[in-house]
Amino acid sequence: MMKTAGIWAKTGIALGAATLVGVGLSGCGLVDSIKNSTADAWSVTYAVTVSGEGTPTLPTVTFGEAKSRGEDTVTKNLPNLPLEVDATAPESSRWEKTVMVTATQPASIVATPGEGQRATCQILLDGKRQIAAVAGEPGKPVTCEATTPKFD
């Protein structure tokens, strides 16, 4: 009878140790998850204005965004984007996209206008604070890049 109790005691200790290791390992993931969910992140607006010959077009745009708060910036590609007439400059059209970018991570956009057209790009924090702006050459891609700042 004594041997059976000893085996059960050893089995219980082994299971308890395995449970603690498992909880400890999942706890690390939990800590990372909590850290990411509370990380500082910016609302980043990418804006592209296209003007020039014919109807303005935007065949390709590549931009960066975080899939969720606290994550690194990943690149996303969008083809043939619809443009809206720019109310402040009727001879040009505009495209905008607002995404999330973790603080101190890169924010970037590359926009390719239609043939003979010129694109300009901007990167805005919280829709107001400009951190990058570039005017491109006709028919050539334009690139805006910046690293989002730390929160004050």
C-alpha positions in Angstrom: 0.0 0.0 0.0 2.8 2.3 0.8 4.4 2.0 -2.7 1.1 3.0 -4.4 0.9 6.1 -2.3 4.5 7.0 -3.2 3.8 6.7 -6.9 0.7 8.9 -6.7 2.6 11.5 -4.7 5.4 11.5 -7.3 2.9 11.8 -10.1 1.1 14.6 -8.3 4.4 16.5 -7.9 5.4 16.0 -11.5 1.9 17.2 -12.7 2.1 20.2 -10.4 5.6 21.1 -11.7 4.4 20.8 -15.3 1.4 23.0 -14.6 3.6 25.7 -13.1 5.9 25.6 -16.1 2.9 25.8 -18.4 1.4 28.7 -16.5 4.8 30.4 -16.4 5.3 30.1 -20.2 1.8 31.3 -20.9 2.3 34.1 -18.4 5.1 35.5 -20.6 2.8 35.6 -23.6 0.2 37.2 -21.4 2.7 39.9 -20.2 3.6 40.6 -23.9 -0.1 40.8 -24.8 -0.8 43.3 -22.1 2.3 45.3 -22.9 1.3 45.5 -26.6 -2.3 46.4 -25.8 -1.2 49.4 -23.7 1.6 50.5 -26.1 1.5 54.0 -27.4 0.2 54.2 -31.0 -0.6 57.0 -33.4 -3.5 57.5 -35.7 -1.6 58.0 -39.0 -3.3 59.5 -42.1 -1.7 58.9 -45.4 -2.9 61.4 -48.1 -2.1 61.5 -51.8 -3.1 64.2 -54.2 -2.9 63.6 -58.0 -3.0 66.2 -60.7 -2.1 66.6 -64.3 -3.2 65.4 -67.8 -6.5 63.7 -68.1 -8.5 62.1 -65.3 -6.3 61.7 -62.2 -5.6 58.0 -61.4 -3.7 56.2 -58.7 -2.7 52.8 -60.0 -0.7 51.6 -56.9 -0.2 52.7 -53.3 2.0 50.9 -50.7 1.8 52.0 -47.1 2.7 50.8 -43.6 0.5 50.1 -40.7 0.5 48.1 -37.5 -2.0 45.2 -37.4 -2.7 46.0 -33.8 -1.4 48.3 -31.0 2.2 47.6 -30.1 3.1 45.7 -33.2 5.7 46.5 -35.8 4.8 48.2 -39.0 3.9 45.9 -41.9 3.5 46.9 -45.6 0.2 46.8 -47.4 -0.4 47.2 -51.2 -3.6 48.6 -52.8 -4.2 48.7 -56.5 -6.3 51.1 -58.6 -7.6 53.3 -55.8 -10.6 55.6 -56.3 -9.9 59.3 -56.0 -12.2 62.1 -54.9 -12.1 65.6 -56.3 -10.1 67.8 -53.9 -12.5 70.6 -52.7 -9.6 73.0 -52.1 -8.0 72.3 -55.5 -10.7 71.2 -58.1 -8.0 70.5 -60.7 -6.7 67.6 -58.6 -8.0 64.5 -56.8 -7.2 63.0 -53.5 -7.0 59.7 -51.6 -6.7 59.2 -47.9 -6.3 56.3 -45.5 -6.1 56.4 -41.7 -4.3 53.5 -40.0 -2.6 52.8 -36.7 1.2 52.9 -36.3 3.0 52.1 -33.0 5.0 55.0 -31.6 8.7 55.1 -32.7 7.9 52.8 -35.7 8.2 53.8 -39.4 5.3 55.3 -41.3 5.7 55.3 -45.1 3.7 55.6 -48.3 4.7 55.1 -51.9 2.1 56.3 -54.5 2.4 55.8 -58.2 0.3 58.3 -60.3 -1.0 57.7 -63.8 1.1 58.5 -66.8 1.8 62.2 -67.2 0.3 62.9 -63.7 2.0 64.2 -60.6 1.4 62.9 -57.1 2.2 64.5 -53.8 2.1 62.6 -50.5 1.7 63.6 -46.8 1.8 61.7 -43.5 -0.2 63.3 -40.7 -0.4 62.3 -37.0 -3.9 62.4 -35.6 -5.1 63.9 -38.9 -3.3 67.3 -38.1 0.4 67.2 -37.4 2.4 66.8 -40.7 5.5 64.6 -40.3 6.3 64.2 -44.0 5.4 65.7 -47.3 6.9 65.2 -50.8 5.9 66.4 -54.3 6.8 63.9 -57.0 7.7 64.2 -60.7 5.1 63.6 -63.4 4.5 59.9 -64.0 7.0 58.9 -61.2 6.2 57.3 -57.8 6.4 59.6 -54.8 7.6 58.4 -51.4 6.9 59.9 -47.9 8.7 58.3 -44.9 9.0 59.2 -41.2 9.4 57.5 -37.9 6.5 58.2 -35.6 7.6 60.0 -32.4 7.4 58.9 -28.8 4.4 60.2 -26.9 5.1 63.3 -24.9 
